[in-house]
Amino acid sequence: GGGGGGGGGGESTSHDASKRGSAKLCRLIKSWPYIALTVAFFICGITTTGFIETHLISLAVHRNFDITTAAAGFAVLSGCNGVGMILAGWLTDRYSRTILLSLIFFGRAVCYVLLLMVDPSDAAGFFVFAVFFGFCDYSVVPPVVSLVGTHAGKDSVGLGVGILLAWHSLGGALGSVLGGTLFDPDTGYSAALWCCSILCVVAGAACLTICPEPMVRRREPSSPPQLRGAARGRGGGEKGGRIEEESAGFADEEDGVAAVFRADESGIVTL
């Protein structure tokens, strides 16, 4: 009987947590920060997976680069993707995520204009584009996931990011069709490149409308709250006081979510 009661209590707790997570997700989807991220990530899909990853090699061949050079350029772009994601992750933990995300999209817009200016016989210029665009490609992932984690919470971050990725996939499908539709035998992909550049400016502007953050973010504690509490209890003296002082400057944690910024400091309200 006791075991059954305990099991029922566990099921009730799990059910309550699920309901809280669902309610939080509903509020998240209706909130402007999430809508702005959705717009930006949809455009991200159009301009990267849709256009670049589908049409870059075709674009290079149309500009009289041989297929080997075109493939090598895409390989360089992919390699820089990894470096860009690591760098963006490091910056995401330390600086304003909204400004970082905006700069990435504005950087993409510049990259498209750079590709428009590359001479058809200039292989070096094509590789320069590949390097810079690689840094601005998948680097959007760390700040986006971090922002969803702040606004959605641990119970909804997976689904919240999944919905954004679904919009990204739809954007990718549209971008693929857009590139083929706008292709012209005489001017090549120029119209599509201008379109992608303008869309990236729109995405960057949308990111700037998300709740503002201070340029330099406060660091979160490296040890779990339970361990810090135990350390304070044991210390009781100078060491405990130091730990308490150091932890006082860190963000509060509620339901496992780092409420990194208080509403009265930056306007951000975590759900």
Disulfide bonds with the S-S distance in Angstrom:
none
